[in-house]
Amino acid sequence: MTIDRGLLGRIRARGEEVFTQLSGELMTNPRFMKAMESALRGKQRLEEAVGHVVRSMNVPTRSEFKRALARIETLEREVASRRVKARPSTRRAVARAKKTTPAR
């Protein structure tokens, strides 16, 4: 069962026309605009309240978390680099310790 792509295209175009017309009419309706403004204010209040609760619980924000993660990754690379540099001298120190340690 194949549906003609032309038919789907026409249905889609008609749907977009209806949506554009409906949204245009809603935007001119003062009651709808007032309801949208109230909804946006409510959303803003909710976001502020959630932010306050999260801060009071000492939960890090996304940006704080990303910053801490970047710092941890930098420190990990630094430690790995120092380990690579320390390996030859560690081997020499172990060899010297073996030479100077009295046999049992």
QUIPENOR-V216955 format. One record per pair of residues at least 12 apart in sequence whose ideal C-beta (glycine too) atoms are under 7 Angstrom apart, sorted by the first residue. I is the first residue (numbers start at 1). J is the second residue. D is the distance in whole Angstrom. If there is no record, write none. Layout:
i-><I & I>
j-><J & J>
d-><D & D>
This chain:
none
